Amino acid sequence: MGQVVIVGGGIAGLSAAYELSKTGIPHILVEKRPRLGGVIETRTWEGCVLESGPDSFISQKPEAMALIKELGMESEVIGSNDAERVTYIQRHGNLVRLPEGTTMFVPTRVGPMLASPIVGWGTKIRMGLELLRRPATYPDRSVSDFVADHFGQETVDYLAEPLLSGVYGGDVRKLSMQSVMPRFVELERTQGSLARALMKSRAPSGSGPLFRTMKRGLGSLVEKLATYANVIHGEVETIEQQPAGGFRVKLSDGWMDAAHVILACPAWSAAALLGGTDGVLARGLEQIPYSSSAIVTLVYNAAEFDGQRAGTGFLIPKVERRKLMACTFVGTKFPHRVPGGKLTLRCFFGSTGNEGVLDETDDRLTFFAKDELKRILGLTAAPIHASVNRWPRAMAQYTVGHSERLKEIQSRAAAIPGLYLAGNAYTGIGIPDCIRMGREAAKRVASITSTP
Ligand SMILES: Cc1cc2nc3c(=O)[nH]c(=O)nc-3n(C[C@H](O)[C@H](O)[C@H](O)COP(=O)(O)OP(=O)(O)OC[C@H]3O[C@@H](n4cnc5c(N)ncnc54)[C@H](O)[C@@H]3O)c2cc1C
């Protein structure tokens, strides 16, 4: 049997390689960067675990924990410190605590929302009226239209937009509610009121931490997966379908044959590789937009930290017109990651419409971060460590109509025997989803190769 070529050594490609290695199917994983992990990268500095990109995964989706258990790394997993989970949102220049009981943008506890200045009285009355909504079905619509319809525009501006920007780095006026939050669309269809539905189904306390991660950083998961992967570093330049079946894959220094190809690279990269094989498929992939972001990480001596300690961090809505999007207090979210005596802040810039910030120099980005922290937290202390990471075109955006466009992409890809797509452009952007898609692609290869 011919080999499988996996293009891309992010978490999706590595998960595919792991799954193939379990079944003994030969593979080569081609990664263009000198390191594996894609957007996952962990560094350490004087005992601080510093994540350059993602820092954790949501516990609710089981695929990441299932893989970690299989890899025998369960004892290395830590949970988020939910007891101290307090998020602030900036409103008119001041930090306002996210009212308790707010699930994304949906209020599920009346008292805290009534007492909070996060939205005005008109919106609070609107939130009350939402309880009276009847079940209804709409065509796919933007997150912004959906939320404004249920809870008013102020809820879009001060809750949905900042909370979702933190996850997607996208524009809520374009993101598809159906693809981004299918559960809420289902509740709208079956129950009408989201607030009423979520009040009834509040998660019991003691149901485990909201987020999990690796004590030594997500990079330790990448390192472990890499031990199962047969890796070549180089850039795949094109893929050609062979008349007799299979593919020829071109790298800068030559060609290799492949019986199957798993494209675990961003959709825009997959599009460039498939232009000669299926132009329509390539154009479909090209149309999946991506957003870009930059993270400035600052470490402080705790004794010198003279700013407000804002819980697990704060979010800045776009309507506040600032460069900074969000800031996480790493040691509050994951205490194991910052040694006593230090404080680590992760400052997020960029997202759809603000990509220009990535063109700034590291020094300028660090200056912006410090300047914003001084204004918001009153922090004047100098950081003892600063680093900048840029993630251009890294986060796929599921815009309105994504699920319909995806059906077309999937059916065209399925018509090319031996070709599989995996990664954050398709059915989930989080780490558990990318693991699922990588493993599913490998399982499909295995099911075909084991068929007599
Ligand atoms: C800043 C940031 C923070 C995030 N935070 C979280 C979080 O906390 N929790 C969470 O669950 N998710 C988070 N995400 C989302 C999640 O991390 C990503 O969606 C996921 O890791 C993407 O994995 P992937 O394998 O699909 O793609 P990638 O990680 O992008 O990997 C694709 C790989 O393909 C390689 N490649 C591309 N083209 C070629 C080619 N032609 N030849 C060879 N190699 C190629 C690239 O170099 C890259 O290594 C975050 C994303 C970003 C950008």
The ligand as an ORCA input file, in Angstrom:
! r2SCAN-3c Opt
* xyz 0 1
  C      -3.562     33.281     18.767
  C      -4.481     32.094     18.835
  C      -4.989     31.689     20.049
  C      -5.838     30.575     20.116
  N      -6.301     30.155     21.329
  C      -6.978     28.990     21.420
  C      -7.261     28.408     22.687
  O      -6.868     28.932     23.734
  N      -7.950     27.233     22.715
  C      -8.342     26.594     21.566
  O      -8.966     25.516     21.642
  N      -8.051     27.095     20.356
  C      -7.376     28.266     20.258
  N      -7.028     28.767     19.036
  C      -7.445     28.010     17.847
  C      -6.605     26.756     17.655
  O      -5.426     26.851     18.342
  C      -6.313     26.557     16.183
  O      -7.498     26.637     15.431
  C      -5.671     25.194     15.923
  O      -4.537     24.996     16.749
  C      -5.306     25.116     14.449
  O      -4.669     23.900     14.190
  P      -4.440     23.416     12.696
  O      -3.625     22.203     12.743
  O      -5.739     23.382     11.970
  O      -3.661     24.615     11.978
  P      -2.259     25.292     12.259
  O      -1.900     25.280     13.679
  O      -2.347     26.621     11.561
  O      -1.236     24.351     11.495
  C      -1.165     24.307     10.084
  C       0.274     23.983      9.716
  O       0.360     23.832      8.306
  C       1.628     24.319      7.891
  N       1.542     24.567      6.447
  C       0.737     25.441      5.797
  N       0.935     25.358      4.466
  C       1.878     24.396      4.260
  C       2.500     23.865      3.099
  N       2.170     24.287      1.869
  N       3.440     22.911      3.255
  C       3.790     22.457      4.498
  N       3.230     22.946      5.648
  C       2.277     23.893      5.520
  C       1.804     25.568      8.740
  O       3.149     25.972      8.797
  C       1.242     25.105     10.074
  O       2.256     24.588     10.920
  C      -6.184     29.876     18.934
  C      -5.662     30.290     17.702
  C      -4.822     31.388     17.642
  C      -4.250     31.816     16.310
*
